[in-house]
């Protein structure tokens, strides 16, 4: 999705160092908050935050960007509503 490989590697290392292993029955939730970035919760407890919109766009774009490799899943996730404003796509 246009992210340089070097940046992908940096984010990958960061994610692997801050996110816990998830076992069956556990949850990992990511929430984008403007001016704060992406906040991660493990079973409802805050575990990490990555500031900035660039990471958020890339991370959530895996599932929500119009160019996702999983367009059917994207449509299911978005339902009938508009996509998040993070992607600036017109409804």
Secondary structure as UniProt FT lines:
FT   HELIX           5..18
FT   TURN            24..25
FT   STRAND          28..33
FT   TURN            34..36
FT   STRAND          37..42
FT   TURN            43..44
FT   STRAND          45..50
FT   HELIX           53..64
FT   TURN            66..67
FT   HELIX           71..78
FT   TURN            79..80
FT   HELIX           85..87
//
